[in-house]
Amino acid sequence: MDELLARAMQGVDPDDPAASLRIFSNLMGLVPWWNLIAWQVFFVVVGALLGWWRGRTMAGIVAALVLGPFGWVVPFMPKRVPPSQSPGGGPLPPPLPGSKKR
C-alpha cells in the first residue's frame, strides 16, 4: 500500500490547491487501460454470440456492455410479452359490448 501511495503522490505538492487532481491523474496513469478495453470487447463479443444463438442479439450486446460477463444471462431470460397479446401468443379478444375502457 505504501508503494501505491508513493506512486500516487509522485510529483505532488500537498499544499497545492490542485493536488487532488494531480493525485487522481497519477492513479489513472496506473490503470492498465488496454487490458480493460480488451476484456470488455471480449465480453461484448461473447454476449453477442450468446444473444445471436438465442435470437436476442441486441439484448446480449447491451447487457454484456453494461454488466460485463454477468450480462451473459440476459439472452437466456424469457422474453417480455407485450400487453396487447395474450400469453398464448394470439391477440386479446375485443372488449364486451357495454364495458367501459379505463
Biopython code that builds the backbone (N, CA, C, O; Angstrom):
import numpy as np
from Bio.PDB.StructureBuilder import StructureBuilder

atoms = [
    (1, "MET", "N", (0.827, -1.186, 0.000)),
    (1, "MET", "CA", (0.000, 0.000, 0.000)),
    (1, "MET", "C", (0.874, 1.253, 0.000)),
    (1, "MET", "O", (0.541, 2.259, -0.626)),
    (2, "ASP", "N", (2.000, 1.173, 0.716)),
    (2, "ASP", "CA", (2.904, 2.321, 0.758)),
    (2, "ASP", "C", (3.456, 2.638, -0.630)),
    (2, "ASP", "O", (3.640, 3.802, -0.986)),
    (3, "GLU", "N", (3.717, 1.585, -1.408)),
    (3, "GLU", "CA", (4.234, 1.804, -2.766)),
    (3, "GLU", "C", (3.187, 2.498, -3.639)),
    (3, "GLU", "O", (3.523, 3.397, -4.410)),
    (4, "LEU", "N", (1.930, 2.091, -3.522)),
    (4, "LEU", "CA", (0.860, 2.721, -4.294)),
    (4, "LEU", "C", (0.699, 4.184, -3.902)),
    (4, "LEU", "O", (0.538, 5.043, -4.768)),
    (5, "LEU", "N", (0.740, 4.473, -2.604)),
    (5, "LEU", "CA", (0.633, 5.861, -2.160)),
    (5, "LEU", "C", (1.823, 6.688, -2.637)),
    (5, "LEU", "O", (1.663, 7.852, -3.004)),
    (6, "ALA", "N", (3.010, 6.094, -2.633)),
    (6, "ALA", "CA", (4.198, 6.809, -3.106)),
    (6, "ALA", "C", (4.076, 7.116, -4.590)),
    (6, "ALA", "O", (4.461, 8.199, -5.031)),
    (7, "ARG", "N", (3.546, 6.179, -5.366)),
    (7, "ARG", "CA", (3.378, 6.416, -6.808)),
    (7, "ARG", "C", (2.284, 7.446, -7.070)),
    (7, "ARG", "O", (2.387, 8.235, -8.010)),
    (8, "ALA", "N", (1.240, 7.443, -6.245)),
    (8, "ALA", "CA", (0.156, 8.421, -6.418)),
    (8, "ALA", "C", (0.620, 9.821, -6.036)),
    (8, "ALA", "O", (0.181, 10.798, -6.641)),
    (9, "MET", "N", (1.486, 9.933, -5.061)),
    (9, "MET", "CA", (1.951, 11.237, -4.585)),
    (9, "MET", "C", (3.188, 11.739, -5.315)),
    (9, "MET", "O", (3.709, 12.805, -4.984)),
    (10, "GLN", "N", (3.666, 10.988, -6.302)),
    (10, "GLN", "CA", (4.879, 11.369, -7.028)),
    (10, "GLN", "C", (4.672, 12.702, -7.756)),
    (10, "GLN", "O", (3.773, 12.829, -8.587)),
    (11, "GLY", "N", (5.508, 13.688, -7.437)),
    (11, "GLY", "CA", (5.445, 14.997, -8.078)),
    (11, "GLY", "C", (4.299, 15.870, -7.604)),
    (11, "GLY", "O", (3.939, 16.822, -8.296)),
    (12, "VAL", "N", (3.714, 15.582, -6.450)),
    (12, "VAL", "CA", (2.565, 16.327, -5.944)),
    (12, "VAL", "C", (2.999, 17.166, -4.742)),
    (12, "VAL", "O", (3.629, 16.667, -3.810)),
    (13, "ASP", "N", (2.651, 18.434, -4.788)),
    (13, "ASP", "CA", (2.864, 19.320, -3.638)),
    (13, "ASP", "C", (1.565, 19.313, -2.821)),
    (13, "ASP", "O", (0.540, 19.795, -3.303)),
    (14, "PRO", "N", (1.590, 18.772, -1.589)),
    (14, "PRO", "CA", (0.349, 18.670, -0.810)),
    (14, "PRO", "C", (-0.310, 20.017, -0.507)),
    (14, "PRO", "O", (-1.506, 20.058, -0.219)),
    (15, "ASP", "N", (0.435, 21.110, -0.565)),
    (15, "ASP", "CA", (-0.140, 22.422, -0.284)),
    (15, "ASP", "C", (-0.798, 23.057, -1.506)),
    (15, "ASP", "O", (-1.477, 24.077, -1.387)),
    (16, "ASP", "N", (-0.601, 22.460, -2.677)),
    (16, "ASP", "CA", (-1.163, 22.988, -3.922)),
    (16, "ASP", "C", (-2.676, 22.732, -3.950)),
    (16, "ASP", "O", (-3.108, 21.626, -3.626)),
    (17, "PRO", "N", (-3.486, 23.723, -4.328)),
    (17, "PRO", "CA", (-4.942, 23.506, -4.401)),
    (17, "PRO", "C", (-5.335, 22.444, -5.433)),
    (17, "PRO", "O", (-6.386, 21.818, -5.295)),
    (18, "ALA", "N", (-4.521, 22.234, -6.447)),
    (18, "ALA", "CA", (-4.834, 21.246, -7.482)),
    (18, "ALA", "C", (-4.181, 19.899, -7.191)),
    (18, "ALA", "O", (-4.043, 19.079, -8.099)),
    (19, "ALA", "N", (-3.774, 19.651, -5.945)),
    (19, "ALA", "CA", (-3.088, 18.408, -5.598)),
    (19, "ALA", "C", (-3.989, 17.194, -5.799)),
    (19, "ALA", "O", (-3.521, 16.152, -6.258)),
    (20, "SER", "N", (-5.264, 17.310, -5.464)),
    (20, "SER", "CA", (-6.162, 16.157, -5.614)),
    (20, "SER", "C", (-6.323, 15.776, -7.080)),
    (20, "SER", "O", (-6.419, 14.593, -7.409)),
    (21, "LEU", "N", (-6.352, 16.768, -7.958)),
    (21, "LEU", "CA", (-6.446, 16.480, -9.387)),
    (21, "LEU", "C", (-5.185, 15.783, -9.887)),
    (21, "LEU", "O", (-5.266, 14.877, -10.716)),
    (22, "ARG", "N", (-4.032, 16.196, -9.393)),
    (22, "ARG", "CA", (-2.767, 15.563, -9.783)),
    (22, "ARG", "C", (-2.685, 14.128, -9.249)),
    (22, "ARG", "O", (-2.189, 13.239, -9.942)),
    (23, "ILE", "N", (-3.164, 13.899, -8.026)),
    (23, "ILE", "CA", (-3.187, 12.536, -7.468)),
    (23, "ILE", "C", (-4.108, 11.649, -8.298)),
    (23, "ILE", "O", (-3.765, 10.509, -8.610)),
    (24, "PHE", "N", (-5.277, 12.173, -8.652)),
    (24, "PHE", "CA", (-6.208, 11.420, -9.491)),
    (24, "PHE", "C", (-5.573, 11.084, -10.833)),
    (24, "PHE", "O", (-5.716, 9.965, -11.326)),
    (25, "SER", "N", (-4.876, 12.042, -11.424)),
    (25, "SER", "CA", (-4.199, 11.815, -12.695)),
    (25, "SER", "C", (-3.127, 10.736, -12.558)),
    (25, "SER", "O", (-2.985, 9.889, -13.440)),
    (26, "ASN", "N", (-2.380, 10.760, -11.469)),
    (26, "ASN", "CA", (-1.358, 9.735, -11.246)),
    (26, "ASN", "C", (-1.985, 8.350, -11.081)),
    (26, "ASN", "O", (-1.457, 7.366, -11.599)),
    (27, "LEU", "N", (-3.099, 8.268, -10.368)),
    (27, "LEU", "CA", (-3.771, 6.986, -10.187)),
    (27, "LEU", "C", (-4.341, 6.449, -11.505)),
    (27, "LEU", "O", (-4.272, 5.249, -11.770)),
    (28, "MET", "N", (-4.905, 7.341, -12.328)),
    (28, "MET", "CA", (-5.432, 6.900, -13.622)),
    (28, "MET", "C", (-4.307, 6.427, -14.550)),
    (28, "MET", "O", (-4.527, 5.591, -15.427)),
    (29, "GLY", "N", (-3.108, 6.966, -14.349)),
    (29, "GLY", "CA", (-1.963, 6.509, -15.126)),
    (29, "GLY", "C", (-1.512, 5.115, -14.749)),
    (29, "GLY", "O", (-0.812, 4.466, -15.526)),
    (30, "LEU", "N", (-1.895, 4.638, -13.576)),
    (30, "LEU", "CA", (-1.527, 3.299, -13.129)),
    (30, "LEU", "C", (-2.489, 2.215, -13.622)),
    (30, "LEU", "O", (-2.177, 1.028, -13.527)),
    (31, "VAL", "N", (-3.636, 2.604, -14.140)),
    (31, "VAL", "CA", (-4.653, 1.642, -14.578)),
    (31, "VAL", "C", (-4.236, 1.035, -15.921)),
    (31, "VAL", "O", (-3.843, 1.765, -16.831)),
    (32, "PRO", "N", (-4.318, -0.295, -16.053)),
    (32, "PRO", "CA", (-3.988, -0.956, -17.328)),
    (32, "PRO", "C", (-5.165, -0.847, -18.319)),
    (32, "PRO", "O", (-5.924, -1.801, -18.486)),
    (33, "TRP", "N", (-5.310, 0.310, -18.969)),
    (33, "TRP", "CA", (-6.473, 0.587, -19.811)),
    (33, "TRP", "C", (-6.627, -0.385, -20.968)),
    (33, "TRP", "O", (-7.744, -0.810, -21.262)),
    (34, "TRP", "N", (-5.533, -0.749, -21.633)),
    (34, "TRP", "CA", (-5.647, -1.637, -22.796)),
    (34, "TRP", "C", (-6.169, -3.003, -22.387)),
    (34, "TRP", "O", (-6.935, -3.616, -23.131)),
    (35, "ASN", "N", (-5.770, -3.494, -21.213)),
    (35, "ASN", "CA", (-6.294, -4.772, -20.735)),
    (35, "ASN", "C", (-7.789, -4.673, -20.446)),
    (35, "ASN", "O", (-8.550, -5.581, -20.781)),
    (36, "LEU", "N", (-8.207, -3.577, -19.826)),
    (36, "LEU", "CA", (-9.631, -3.399, -19.521)),
    (36, "LEU", "C", (-10.469, -3.305, -20.797)),
    (36, "LEU", "O", (-11.563, -3.864, -20.872)),
    (37, "ILE", "N", (-9.951, -2.603, -21.788)),
    (37, "ILE", "CA", (-10.678, -2.468, -23.063)),
    (37, "ILE", "C", (-10.756, -3.814, -23.774)),
    (37, "ILE", "O", (-11.802, -4.171, -24.316)),
    (38, "ALA", "N", (-9.653, -4.563, -23.776)),
    (38, "ALA", "CA", (-9.646, -5.876, -24.436)),
    (38, "ALA", "C", (-10.641, -6.827, -23.769)),
    (38, "ALA", "O", (-11.359, -7.552, -24.457)),
    (39, "TRP", "N", (-10.688, -6.828, -22.446)),
    (39, "TRP", "CA", (-11.648, -7.686, -21.756)),
    (39, "TRP", "C", (-13.079, -7.269, -22.058)),
    (39, "TRP", "O", (-13.945, -8.125, -22.242)),
    (40, "GLN", "N", (-13.341, -5.966, -22.111)),
    (40, "GLN", "CA", (-14.702, -5.503, -22.398)),
    (40, "GLN", "C", (-15.130, -5.910, -23.806)),
    (40, "GLN", "O", (-16.277, -6.306, -24.015)),
    (41, "VAL", "N", (-14.216, -5.816, -24.770)),
    (41, "VAL", "CA", (-14.526, -6.255, -26.138)),
    (41, "VAL", "C", (-14.838, -7.751, -26.141)),
    (41, "VAL", "O", (-15.782, -8.189, -26.799)),
    (42, "PHE", "N", (-14.049, -8.528, -25.408)),
    (42, "PHE", "CA", (-14.299, -9.967, -25.309)),
    (42, "PHE", "C", (-15.681, -10.244, -24.715)),
    (42, "PHE", "O", (-16.410, -11.098, -25.219)),
    (43, "PHE", "N", (-16.046, -9.526, -23.643)),
    (43, "PHE", "CA", (-17.355, -9.728, -23.015)),
    (43, "PHE", "C", (-18.488, -9.412, -23.983)),
    (43, "PHE", "O", (-19.487, -10.130, -24.028)),
    (44, "VAL", "N", (-18.335, -8.334, -24.762)),
    (44, "VAL", "CA", (-19.382, -7.939, -25.710)),
    (44, "VAL", "C", (-19.494, -8.957, -26.841)),
    (44, "VAL", "O", (-20.601, -9.284, -27.268)),
    (45, "VAL", "N", (-18.364, -9.461, -27.331)),
    (45, "VAL", "CA", (-18.399, -10.456, -28.417)),
    (45, "VAL", "C", (-19.085, -11.735, -27.945)),
    (45, "VAL", "O", (-19.920, -12.288, -28.661)),
    (46, "VAL", "N", (-18.745, -12.209, -26.752)),
    (46, "VAL", "CA", (-19.396, -13.408, -26.228)),
    (46, "VAL", "C", (-20.884, -13.141, -25.992)),
    (46, "VAL", "O", (-21.716, -14.001, -26.283)),
    (47, "GLY", "N", (-21.228, -11.961, -25.470)),
    (47, "GLY", "CA", (-22.632, -11.615, -25.278)),
    (47, "GLY", "C", (-23.391, -11.568, -26.598)),
    (47, "GLY", "O", (-24.546, -11.987, -26.666)),
    (48, "ALA", "N", (-22.745, -11.057, -27.650)),
    (48, "ALA", "CA", (-23.387, -11.016, -28.971)),
    (48, "ALA", "C", (-23.597, -12.424, -29.513)),
    (48, "ALA", "O", (-24.644, -12.718, -30.089)),
    (49, "LEU", "N", (-22.609, -13.295, -29.331)),
    (49, "LEU", "CA", (-22.755, -14.683, -29.803)),
    (49, "LEU", "C", (-23.858, -15.419, -29.050)),
    (49, "LEU", "O", (-24.655, -16.136, -29.656)),
    (50, "LEU", "N", (-23.907, -15.244, -27.731)),
    (50, "LEU", "CA", (-24.977, -15.883, -26.959)),
    (50, "LEU", "C", (-26.346, -15.319, -27.345)),
    (50, "LEU", "O", (-27.321, -16.062, -27.459)),
    (51, "GLY", "N", (-26.411, -13.999, -27.545)),
    (51, "GLY", "CA", (-27.669, -13.388, -27.963)),
    (51, "GLY", "C", (-28.105, -13.841, -29.345)),
    (51, "GLY", "O", (-29.290, -14.073, -29.582)),
    (52, "TRP", "N", (-27.151, -13.969, -30.257)),
    (52, "TRP", "CA", (-27.466, -14.441, -31.615)),
    (52, "TRP", "C", (-27.988, -15.868, -31.565)),
    (52, "TRP", "O", (-28.932, -16.220, -32.272)),
    (53, "TRP", "N", (-27.368, -16.683, -30.725)),
    (53, "TRP", "CA", (-27.773, -18.082, -30.593)),
    (53, "TRP", "C", (-29.192, -18.197, -30.051)),
    (53, "TRP", "O", (-29.928, -19.108, -30.429)),
    (54, "ARG", "N", (-29.584, -17.269, -29.159)),
    (54, "ARG", "CA", (-30.914, -17.296, -28.569)),
    (54, "ARG", "C", (-31.913, -16.390, -29.296)),
    (54, "ARG", "O", (-33.070, -16.308, -28.884)),
    (55, "GLY", "N", (-31.492, -15.714, -30.363)),
    (55, "GLY", "CA", (-32.396, -14.842, -31.111)),
    (55, "GLY", "C", (-32.585, -13.479, -30.475)),
    (55, "GLY", "O", (-33.582, -12.809, -30.742)),
    (56, "ARG", "N", (-31.645, -13.052, -29.636)),
    (56, "ARG", "CA", (-31.741, -11.753, -28.948)),
    (56, "ARG", "C", (-30.375, -11.082, -28.961)),
    (56, "ARG", "O", (-29.791, -10.817, -27.910)),
    (57, "THR", "N", (-29.876, -10.815, -30.153)),
    (57, "THR", "CA", (-28.521, -10.285, -30.303)),
    (57, "THR", "C", (-28.341, -8.947, -29.595)),
    (57, "THR", "O", (-27.367, -8.769, -28.863)),
    (58, "MET", "N", (-29.246, -8.016, -29.794)),
    (58, "MET", "CA", (-29.090, -6.692, -29.199)),
    (58, "MET", "C", (-29.146, -6.769, -27.672)),
    (58, "MET", "O", (-28.408, -6.055, -26.993)),
    (59, "ALA", "N", (-29.997, -7.612, -27.137)),
    (59, "ALA", "CA", (-30.063, -7.763, -25.680)),
    (59, "ALA", "C", (-28.747, -8.302, -25.142)),
    (59, "ALA", "O", (-28.288, -7.868, -24.085)),
    (60, "GLY", "N", (-28.135, -9.240, -25.853)),
    (60, "GLY", "CA", (-26.853, -9.792, -25.426)),
    (60, "GLY", "C", (-25.744, -8.760, -25.470)),
    (60, "GLY", "O", (-24.906, -8.709, -24.570)),
    (61, "ILE", "N", (-25.729, -7.937, -26.506)),
    (61, "ILE", "CA", (-24.692, -6.908, -26.632)),
    (61, "ILE", "C", (-24.831, -5.852, -25.549)),
    (61, "ILE", "O", (-23.853, -5.510, -24.884)),
    (62, "VAL", "N", (-26.036, -5.333, -25.369)),
    (62, "VAL", "CA", (-26.249, -4.261, -24.392)),
    (62, "VAL", "C", (-25.994, -4.765, -22.977)),
    (62, "VAL", "O", (-25.367, -4.069, -22.178)),
    (63, "ALA", "N", (-26.466, -5.954, -22.659)),
    (63, "ALA", "CA", (-26.273, -6.497, -21.313)),
    (63, "ALA", "C", (-24.794, -6.742, -21.034)),
    (63, "ALA", "O", (-24.322, -6.451, -19.935)),
    (64, "ALA", "N", (-24.054, -7.271, -22.007)),
    (64, "ALA", "CA", (-22.625, -7.503, -21.809)),
    (64, "ALA", "C", (-21.869, -6.183, -21.721)),
    (64, "ALA", "O", (-20.885, -6.087, -20.988)),
    (65, "LEU", "N", (-22.306, -5.184, -22.442)),
    (65, "LEU", "CA", (-21.656, -3.878, -22.388)),
    (65, "LEU", "C", (-21.850, -3.225, -21.025)),
    (65, "LEU", "O", (-20.930, -2.603, -20.493)),
    (66, "VAL", "N", (-23.040, -3.365, -20.466)),
    (66, "VAL", "CA", (-23.342, -2.728, -19.187)),
    (66, "VAL", "C", (-22.873, -3.572, -18.000)),
    (66, "VAL", "O", (-22.321, -3.037, -17.038)),
    (67, "LEU", "N", (-23.089, -4.881, -18.063)),
    (67, "LEU", "CA", (-22.845, -5.743, -16.905)),
    (67, "LEU", "C", (-21.619, -6.641, -17.037)),
    (67, "LEU", "O", (-21.278, -7.357, -16.095)),
    (68, "GLY", "N", (-20.955, -6.616, -18.186)),
    (68, "GLY", "CA", (-19.800, -7.492, -18.379)),
    (68, "GLY", "C", (-20.259, -8.936, -18.492)),
    (68, "GLY", "O", (-21.292, -9.207, -19.105)),
    (69, "PRO", "N", (-19.511, -9.869, -17.912)),
    (69, "PRO", "CA", (-19.892, -11.278, -18.044)),
    (69, "PRO", "C", (-21.191, -11.622, -17.317)),
    (69, "PRO", "O", (-21.812, -12.639, -17.627)),
    (70, "PHE", "N", (-21.614, -10.799, -16.361)),
    (70, "PHE", "CA", (-22.893, -11.049, -15.695)),
    (70, "PHE", "C", (-24.060, -10.841, -16.666)),
    (70, "PHE", "O", (-25.139, -11.396, -16.458)),
    (71, "GLY", "N", (-23.857, -10.053, -17.719)),
    (71, "GLY", "CA", (-24.894, -9.820, -18.708)),
    (71, "GLY", "C", (-25.118, -10.982, -19.646)),
    (71, "GLY", "O", (-26.061, -10.966, -20.436)),
    (72, "TRP", "N", (-24.271, -11.988, -19.574)),
    (72, "TRP", "CA", (-24.429, -13.145, -20.454)),
    (72, "TRP", "C", (-25.686, -13.948, -20.149)),
    (72, "TRP", "O", (-26.109, -14.750, -20.981)),
    (73, "VAL", "N", (-26.290, -13.761, -18.992)),
    (73, "VAL", "CA", (-27.512, -14.495, -18.652)),
    (73, "VAL", "C", (-28.752, -13.845, -19.260)),
    (73, "VAL", "O", (-29.796, -14.492, -19.349)),
    (74, "VAL", "N", (-28.665, -12.602, -19.675)),
    (74, "VAL", "CA", (-29.842, -11.879, -20.171)),
    (74, "VAL", "C", (-30.458, -12.541, -21.404)),
    (74, "VAL", "O", (-31.683, -12.644, -21.454)),
    (75, "PRO", "N", (-29.697, -12.995, -22.401)),
    (75, "PRO", "CA", (-30.364, -13.649, -23.540)),
    (75, "PRO", "C", (-31.114, -14.919, -23.159)),
    (75, "PRO", "O", (-31.991, -15.351, -23.907)),
    (76, "PHE", "N", (-30.802, -15.526, -22.028)),
    (76, "PHE", "CA", (-31.469, -16.750, -21.615)),
    (76, "PHE", "C", (-32.727, -16.490, -20.793)),
    (76, "PHE", "O", (-33.478, -17.417, -20.492)),
    (77, "MET", "N", (-32.955, -15.229, -20.432)),
    (77, "MET", "CA", (-34.162, -14.889, -19.682)),
    (77, "MET", "C", (-35.355, -14.886, -20.636)),
    (77, "MET", "O", (-35.188, -14.633, -21.829)),
    (78, "PRO", "N", (-36.564, -15.167, -20.122)),
    (78, "PRO", "CA", (-37.732, -15.184, -21.023)),
    (78, "PRO", "C", (-38.026, -13.795, -21.585)),
    (78, "PRO", "O", (-37.805, -12.773, -20.936)),
    (79, "LYS", "N", (-38.531, -13.798, -22.812)),
    (79, "LYS", "CA", (-38.890, -12.535, -23.459)),
    (79, "LYS", "C", (-40.144, -11.967, -22.813)),
    (79, "LYS", "O", (-40.981, -12.704, -22.292)),
    (80, "ARG", "N", (-40.258, -10.640, -22.855)),
    (80, "ARG", "CA", (-41.469, -9.989, -22.358)),
    (80, "ARG", "C", (-42.605, -10.177, -23.351)),
    (80, "ARG", "O", (-42.393, -10.180, -24.563)),
    (81, "VAL", "N", (-43.805, -10.334, -22.825)),
    (81, "VAL", "CA", (-44.990, -10.431, -23.675)),
    (81, "VAL", "C", (-45.626, -9.048, -23.709)),
    (81, "VAL", "O", (-45.960, -8.502, -22.658)),
    (82, "PRO", "N", (-45.804, -8.466, -24.906)),
    (82, "PRO", "CA", (-46.446, -7.157, -24.976)),
    (82, "PRO", "C", (-47.851, -7.225, -24.383)),
    (82, "PRO", "O", (-48.513, -8.258, -24.490)),
    (83, "PRO", "N", (-48.314, -6.152, -23.764)),
    (83, "PRO", "CA", (-49.639, -6.184, -23.140)),
    (83, "PRO", "C", (-50.778, -6.356, -24.133)),
    (83, "PRO", "O", (-51.893, -6.683, -23.727)),
    (84, "SER", "N", (-50.532, -6.145, -25.411)),
    (84, "SER", "CA", (-51.602, -6.281, -26.401)),
    (84, "SER", "C", (-51.792, -7.725, -26.831)),
    (84, "SER", "O", (-52.665, -8.005, -27.652)),
    (85, "GLN", "N", (-51.001, -8.648, -26.300)),
    (85, "GLN", "CA", (-51.137, -10.044, -26.681)),
    (85, "GLN", "C", (-51.424, -10.883, -25.444)),
    (85, "GLN", "O", (-51.030, -10.533, -24.331)),
    (86, "SER", "N", (-52.103, -11.971, -25.656)),
    (86, "SER", "CA", (-52.371, -12.884, -24.551)),
    (86, "SER", "C", (-51.152, -13.779, -24.359)),
    (86, "SER", "O", (-50.287, -13.836, -25.234)),
    (87, "PRO", "N", (-51.070, -14.473, -23.235)),
    (87, "PRO", "CA", (-49.924, -15.351, -23.002)),
    (87, "PRO", "C", (-49.799, -16.467, -24.036)),
    (87, "PRO", "O", (-48.704, -16.991, -24.241)),
    (88, "GLY", "N", (-50.894, -16.839, -24.687)),
    (88, "GLY", "CA", (-50.850, -17.890, -25.698)),
    (88, "GLY", "C", (-50.254, -17.426, -27.008)),
    (88, "GLY", "O", (-49.982, -18.257, -27.874)),
    (89, "GLY", "N", (-50.042, -16.148, -27.190)),
    (89, "GLY", "CA", (-49.428, -15.639, -28.400)),
    (89, "GLY", "C", (-50.388, -14.929, -29.330)),
    (89, "GLY", "O", (-49.945, -14.130, -30.155)),
    (90, "GLY", "N", (-51.686, -15.186, -29.233)),
    (90, "GLY", "CA", (-52.643, -14.530, -30.110)),
    (90, "GLY", "C", (-53.102, -13.204, -29.547)),
    (90, "GLY", "O", (-52.808, -12.886, -28.394)),
    (91, "PRO", "N", (-53.816, -12.425, -30.338)),
    (91, "PRO", "CA", (-54.305, -11.138, -29.837)),
    (91, "PRO", "C", (-55.415, -11.341, -28.809)),
    (91, "PRO", "O", (-56.071, -12.382, -28.785)),
    (92, "LEU", "N", (-55.611, -10.343, -27.969)),
    (92, "LEU", "CA", (-56.676, -10.386, -26.985)),
    (92, "LEU", "C", (-58.031, -10.247, -27.681)),
    (92, "LEU", "O", (-58.128, -9.596, -28.721)),
    (93, "PRO", "N", (-59.067, -10.851, -27.118)),
    (93, "PRO", "CA", (-60.393, -10.705, -27.727)),
    (93, "PRO", "C", (-60.891, -9.270, -27.547)),
    (93, "PRO", "O", (-60.451, -8.567, -26.637)),
    (94, "PRO", "N", (-61.808, -8.841, -28.416)),
    (94, "PRO", "CA", (-62.327, -7.479, -28.280)),
    (94, "PRO", "C", (-63.115, -7.346, -26.993)),
    (94, "PRO", "O", (-63.614, -8.344, -26.473)),
    (95, "PRO", "N", (-63.238, -6.140, -26.469)),
    (95, "PRO", "CA", (-63.990, -5.954, -25.219)),
    (95, "PRO", "C", (-65.471, -6.248, -25.430)),
    (95, "PRO", "O", (-65.998, -6.122, -26.535)),
    (96, "LEU", "N", (-66.119, -6.638, -24.355)),
    (96, "LEU", "CA", (-67.540, -6.942, -24.415)),
    (96, "LEU", "C", (-68.333, -5.656, -24.623)),
    (96, "LEU", "O", (-67.925, -4.589, -24.164)),
    (97, "PRO", "N", (-69.472, -5.757, -25.318)),
    (97, "PRO", "CA", (-70.298, -4.562, -25.512)),
    (97, "PRO", "C", (-70.812, -4.056, -24.164)),
    (97, "PRO", "O", (-71.210, -4.840, -23.302)),
    (98, "GLY", "N", (-70.796, -2.773, -24.006)),
    (98, "GLY", "CA", (-71.283, -2.157, -22.788)),
    (98, "GLY", "C", (-70.203, -2.015, -21.715)),
    (98, "GLY", "O", (-70.431, -1.338, -20.712)),
    (99, "SER", "N", (-69.051, -2.626, -21.893)),
    (99, "SER", "CA", (-67.993, -2.452, -20.885)),
    (99, "SER", "C", (-67.238, -1.178, -21.187)),
    (99, "SER", "O", (-67.002, -0.821, -22.341)),
    (100, "LYS", "N", (-66.868, -0.506, -20.115)),
    (100, "LYS", "CA", (-66.163, 0.775, -20.283)),
    (100, "LYS", "C", (-64.667, 0.532, -20.194)),
    (100, "LYS", "O", (-64.189, -0.267, -19.388)),
    (101, "LYS", "N", (-63.957, 1.231, -21.029)),
    (101, "LYS", "CA", (-62.499, 1.120, -21.037)),
    (101, "LYS", "C", (-61.937, 2.156, -20.075)),
    (101, "LYS", "O", (-62.335, 3.321, -20.109)),
    (102, "ARG", "N", (-61.004, 1.732, -19.210)),
    (102, "ARG", "CA", (-60.434, 2.656, -18.228)),
    (102, "ARG", "C", (-59.095, 3.127, -18.665)),
    (102, "ARG", "O", (-58.458, 3.914, -17.964)),
]
sb = StructureBuilder()
sb.init_structure("model")
sb.init_model(0)
sb.init_chain("A")
sb.init_seg("    ")
for serial, (resi, resn, name, xyz) in enumerate(atoms, 1):
    if name == "N":
        sb.init_residue(resn, " ", resi, " ")
    sb.init_atom(name, np.array(xyz, "f"), 0.0, 1.0, " ", f" {name:<3s}", serial, name[0])
structure = sb.get_structure()
